[in-house]
Amino acid sequence: MLENCVDWPVEFADKYRRKGYWQDINLYQHFCQLVERFGDQEAIVFQEQRLTFNQLLSQIDSAAAALSECGLKAGERVVFQLPNCPEFIVTFYALLKIGVIPVMALPPHRETEIKHFVNHAGAVAYFFPAQLRDFDYREMAENVRNECPSLKHLFVLGEARKDQQSLADFFNGSASTSSTSLVPASEVAFMLLSGGTTALPKLIPRTHNDYLFNLLQAASAGGLSAGVTFMAALPMAHNYTLGCPGFLGALAYGGRVVIATALDPETIFSLVEQEKINVIPAAIPLIVNWLNSDIPELFDLSSLNLITNGGAKLQPELRQQLEQKFSCIFQEIYGTAEGLLNFTPLDGPDDVRFNSSGKPLSADDEIKIIDDDGNELSEGELGELVVRGPYTIRGYYNAPENNANGFTDDGYYKMGDLVRLKDGYLYCEGRTKDLINRGGEKISCDEVEKHMLANSKIKSAALVAMPDPVFGEKACAFVILQPDQSLDLEDLKNYLLAQKIAKFKLPERLEIADGFPISPAGKILKKELRQIIAAKLEQESA
């Protein structure tokens, strides 16, 4: 296991191997097995590009050879911020082949987050696009390199600047013909990002063994079958679109992955008609948009069998509306990048499918509901969900303090979610952590508050969730100003953008307050602030 990672205890690892959960096959080797079975079948569709499994493997091997020649070595970490495209899949697998560990950054992340990932992981390389929309990543990459001593290589998808290397020539050069890899399946394959409440995301080390089990079990629970056509529309670096079951799960069944170029209804549903899409992983903002749009009715959607929701709980009435409008099955997926996944059953009773958050994937997902003192609660009682199992990590990368707080002494991960257990199904009702879930994107209140408090105009600040019909929650900033100061929402947003944080973390409402409700211990009572803004929004709506 990589240094500064927490491994599973030997007795648990032995049990998971004995039960066949861990196959001791790394993810690249597994893909080579898929190529042997599905070689000439179409694997990837993106705009005018169509790649078979054989063509994909050829590009992967070529890229792996080129990256090795650049000096990347097994066990090194790199920050990986490529957008949805075939090059994402090729480069991802190429890094896995040579044992280099990608830290899976998302396209919205900016300089503050990228520097944190590089420094925390000791990353030696950064993979990024030249430009997306109106943002030039190349300039940001230079700033990051200048401030991060470990960073040696800048790999650009697109036109490179001086001292940056273009990925364009990596995919069609000479390559090793070997279809095997020496990287042990017990090693870390890549690192996902936590959605926790600490100032910046923690790094989640996922091994080849645990993640292969993760994606295969998720594909089974998601009803994927031979020849499925799967749409990748949400960020492919996110755990949900990556392997829950994600594009990796679709490929595991010899399926086609159609990569969408945009999220608007016309793009999505024209692709459904054109490519005969069967499965779309979605999230609350997309689903609400689709339900309120007439555009889907303009297309033939008869191929569509399943729409899933992940990231945040979709309300029961919207689940029913989705099935009615699209004549397909809805599936709720509730889980965490740290491991545990729960799926509602495709053929279960409506009460369970429309109201629950699903049940765990594995018989060896050990879950408990506990109170504030760590005592296990009875069925039906509300408490915090904790879990350990064959694909749930035992600790974050290089984070002993977070591990001490985030895991129990006997290895259970504290999810931070308030749930009830009924007849084997979980019902998620809130969370214990100070976190805003904006349509699946997690915003650490602590991180944004620290930036706000650095503003000389602000005396005190609190960031809380406010209800939103599209995203579920958005961020509202409550601020007490210094004497004789003024501040509006645009001023606050501009200030925070200057701190180089991702745009999705910005407050979308500002409330200037004279004081905050305070507990006897001197803490801001955020529950009361959430109630205040919810009441204001309801009044304004009325």
Secondary structure by P-SEA (a helix, b strand, c coil): cccccccccaaaaaaaaaacccccccaaaaaaaaaaacccccccccccccccaaaaaaaaaaaaaaaaaacccccbbbbbbccccaaaaaaaaaaaaacbbbccccccccaaaaaaaaaaacccbbbbbcccccccaaaaaaaaaaccccccbbbbcccccccccccccccccccccccccccccccccbbbbbcccccbbbbbbbcaaaaaaaaaaaaaaaccccbbbbbcccccccccccccccaaaaaaacbbbbbbccccaaaaaaaaaacccccccccaaaaaaaaacccccccccccccbbbbccccccaaaaaaaaaaccbbbbbbbbcccbbbbbccccccccccccccbbbccccbbbbbbcccccccccccbbbbbbccccccccccccaaaaaacccccccccccccccccccbbbbccccccccccccccccaaaaaaaaaaccccccbbbbbbbbccccbbbbbbbbbcccccccaaaaaaaaaaacccccccccccccccccccccccccaaaaaaaaaaaaaaaaac
